[in-house]
């Protein structure tokens, strides 16, 4: 008896679905409450004023307004400073 099928049984070809990460609303665009601004893995962008971070690190708006991006220096717990990009809704 054959251990595997004779033909057509391949173990290749499995691939994951695309995750569609990235910036969804850019600087100066209008937003409504609950609209997704950025889909990300980890905190590449930090939430600012009127922006919340979801469980999967997605940033979404809390109020109606205009999206603004800003860079600032943030001090980590070990004392190292890094430049962080923050997202605000004004």
N, C-alpha and C positions, 0 to 999 in steps of 0.2 A: 504494500500500500504506500502511496505517496504521502509525504508529510504535509506538503503544501499543494495548492491548486496547480493545475497544469499550465494555464495561460491566463493572462489578463489581471492577475492579482498583484497590484503594485503597492508598495509601502510608501511611495512618494506622493507628492501632490497636495499635502495638507498645508494650509496657510491660514493665518489669522485675518480677521476682518480689519480694515483700516479704522483707525480711531478718530480721525478728523480733528486733530489737535491744532491749536494756534489761536491767533487773534481774530475775533469775529467782528468786533466794532473798533474802528480806528479813531485816532485823535480828532475831535471836532464833530463826530457823528452823534446824532440824537439817540437817546435810549429811553426805554420805559421800564417800570418796575418789573424785576424778574428776568429781564433779558440777559442772556449770556454775553459777557464781554470777551473773556479768554477761557479756552479749554487748555489745561496744562497738566503735566506730571511733575510733581514737586512745586516749590514756590519760586519759579523764575520771576514772576510778577507778584507783588504784594498788594493786598487790598488797602485802599485809602478811604477817603471820605465818601459815604453813601455807597460803598461796595462791600460785599460779603464774600467769604470763601466757603465753597461747598465741601462735602466730605471727600470728593475726588480732586480737590484743589482748583475746581472751576471758580472763576470770579464772575459774579453777577451783580446787577445793579439793584439798589433798594428804592431809588427815587427816579422820577423823570428828570432828565437833564442832558448835559453834553459831556462826553467822555474826554478826560484829560490825562495824559501820561506825564510822569515826572520822575526824575532820578534824584536820589538823596543818599547820603552816607548812613549806614545802619551799623550799630555796634553789636556784635554777637556776644554770647555768654562767655566765651573764652577771651574776650578783649579785642579780637581782630575786627577791624572795620571793613565793610564791603559796600560797594555801590549797589543799591537796590532800585529796581524800577517799580514805582507805585502807580496805581490806577485810581483816579478820582472821578466822581460824577458831580458836576456843578450845576 
